[in-house]
Amino acid sequence: MWLREVVEADIAPLHAIYGDPAATQHMPFAPRTLEQVADMVREARAAAAREPRLLYALAVLDAADQELIGTARLRIDAEQPHCAELRLGLRPDHWGRGMGTDLVRLLLGFGFKQLGLHRIWGARAPSNLPAQLAMLTAGMVEEGVLRHHVATPDGWRDSVIHAAVEDDWPGR
Ligand SMILES: CC(C)(COP(=O)(O)OP(=O)(O)OC[C@H]1O[C@@H](n2cnc3c(N)ncnc32)[C@H](O)[C@@H]1OP(=O)(O)O)[C@@H](O)C(=O)NCCC(=O)NCCS
């Protein structure tokens, strides 16, 4: 599995994730249109050029054939630049084979070793069992619940916060 910067050519393969109702079920937004994904890619390109850089919106590639199979983001907190929020998603035909867990590990390694971060956290829906297990197995402990964190069409949704800090991260 590889990570690289997103490029304009990624819009259609990214839409296979961000436009998919199953993949976005636990994300804090409705499935995106192709045009909305194009806007996301443009924002990601602009963010990559900014100094200091606060957003790493990356494409996840299958190591075997370099196909785009997922998306991974680290958003650095401008006021606490040692902290970043992680988000990730894989195309549904790649779920359940350990790749989500590998992706969390890869992102933590990138954040801690290459970006010099100290704390990386992620929020998940309480019912998102694969995300829970992937983050726990990769060493992101559960820290607590943000009540009514996300507005959904069905009402307020809590988020469970996971985090790894550099001191106790298993991959250090
Ligand atoms: C979250 C996500 C990245 C996990 O990826 P994945 O490749 O399916 O995860 P893994 O195969 O590494 O599985 C992680 C764990 O969940 C379990 N799991 C996977 N799918 C499952 C399912 N449908 N039901 C129950 N358990 C499941 C696996 O057995 C594994 O458990 P283990 O560590 O005890 O073996 C993927 O489901 C996804 O992209 N979801 C949509 C976007 C999303 O929810 N992002 C996360 C927001 S925080």
The ligand as a Tripos MOL2 file, in Angstrom:
@<TRIPOS>MOLECULE
LIG
   48    50     1     0     0
SMALL
NO_CHARGES

@<TRIPOS>ATOM
      1 C1        -13.0020    1.6960    8.2830 C.3       1 LIG1
      2 C2        -12.3460    0.9590    7.1040 C.3       1 LIG1
      3 C3        -11.1920    1.7910    6.5810 C.3       1 LIG1
      4 C4        -11.8120   -0.3760    7.6480 C.3       1 LIG1
      5 O1        -11.1640   -1.0160    6.5840 O.3       1 LIG1
      6 P1        -11.0940   -2.6090    6.4250 P.3       1 LIG1
      7 O2        -10.0460   -2.9010    5.4250 O.co2     1 LIG1
      8 O3        -12.4380   -3.1470    6.2180 O.co2     1 LIG1
      9 O4        -10.5630   -3.0160    7.8760 O.3       1 LIG1
     10 P2         -9.8100   -4.3320    8.2620 P.3       1 LIG1
     11 O5         -9.9980   -5.3920    7.2350 O.co2     1 LIG1
     12 O6         -8.4160   -3.9630    8.6590 O.co2     1 LIG1
     13 O7        -10.6190   -4.7860    9.5400 O.3       1 LIG1
     14 C5        -10.4960   -4.1730   10.7960 C.3       1 LIG1
     15 C6        -11.2350   -5.0530   11.7900 C.3       1 LIG1
     16 O8        -12.6360   -4.9400   11.5670 O.3       1 LIG1
     17 C7        -13.1970   -6.2240   11.3310 C.3       1 LIG1
     18 N1        -14.2340   -6.0430   10.3240 N.ar      1 LIG1
     19 C8        -14.0640   -5.6160    9.0600 C.ar      1 LIG1
     20 N2        -15.2590   -5.5360    8.4740 N.ar      1 LIG1
     21 C9        -16.1790   -5.9480    9.3810 C.ar      1 LIG1
     22 C10       -17.5920   -6.0780    9.3770 C.ar      1 LIG1
     23 N3        -18.3140   -5.7590    8.2940 N.pl3     1 LIG1
     24 N4        -18.2060   -6.5120   10.4840 N.ar      1 LIG1
     25 C11       -17.4930   -6.8130   11.5890 C.ar      1 LIG1
     26 N5        -16.1510   -6.6840   11.6720 N.ar      1 LIG1
     27 C12       -15.5210   -6.2650   10.5710 C.ar      1 LIG1
     28 C13       -12.0360   -7.0790   10.8410 C.3       1 LIG1
     29 O9        -12.2530   -8.4510   11.1070 O.3       1 LIG1
     30 C14       -10.8950   -6.5300   11.6580 C.3       1 LIG1
     31 O10       -10.9650   -7.0440   12.9720 O.3       1 LIG1
     32 P3         -9.7110   -7.7270   13.6760 P.3       1 LIG1
     33 O11        -8.6860   -6.6340   13.8370 O.co2     1 LIG1
     34 O12       -10.2440   -8.2260   14.9750 O.co2     1 LIG1
     35 O13        -9.2510   -8.7870   12.7420 O.co2     1 LIG1
     36 C15       -13.3570    0.6410    5.9940 C.3       1 LIG1
     37 O14       -14.4070   -0.1020    6.5360 O.3       1 LIG1
     38 C16       -13.9230    1.8810    5.3210 C.2       1 LIG1
     39 O15       -13.3020    2.4580    4.4390 O.2       1 LIG1
     40 N6        -15.1520    2.3080    5.7490 N.am      1 LIG1
     41 C17       -15.8090    3.4760    5.1630 C.3       1 LIG1
     42 C18       -15.2070    4.7800    5.6150 C.3       1 LIG1
     43 C19       -15.1060    4.8570    7.1190 C.2       1 LIG1
     44 O16       -15.9670    4.4020    7.8520 O.2       1 LIG1
     45 N7        -13.9990    5.4470    7.5710 N.am      1 LIG1
     46 C20       -13.6560    5.5360    8.9540 C.3       1 LIG1
     47 C21       -14.1240    6.7930    9.5600 C.3       1 LIG1
     48 S1        -13.3740    6.8660   11.1970 S.3       1 LIG1
@<TRIPOS>BOND
     1     1     2 1
     2     2     3 1
     3     2     4 1
     4     2    36 1
     5     4     5 1
     6     5     6 1
     7     6     7 2
     8     6     8 1
     9     6     9 1
    10     9    10 1
    11    10    11 2
    12    10    12 1
    13    10    13 1
    14    13    14 1
    15    14    15 1
    16    15    16 1
    17    15    30 1
    18    16    17 1
    19    17    18 1
    20    17    28 1
    21    18    19 ar
    22    18    27 ar
    23    19    20 ar
    24    20    21 ar
    25    21    22 ar
    26    21    27 ar
    27    22    23 1
    28    22    24 ar
    29    24    25 ar
    30    25    26 ar
    31    26    27 ar
    32    28    29 1
    33    28    30 1
    34    30    31 1
    35    31    32 1
    36    32    33 2
    37    32    34 1
    38    32    35 1
    39    36    37 1
    40    36    38 1
    41    38    39 2
    42    38    40 1
    43    40    41 1
    44    41    42 1
    45    42    43 1
    46    43    44 2
    47    43    45 1
    48    45    46 1
    49    46    47 1
    50    47    48 1
@<TRIPOS>SUBSTRUCTURE
     1 LIG1         1 GROUP 0 **** ****
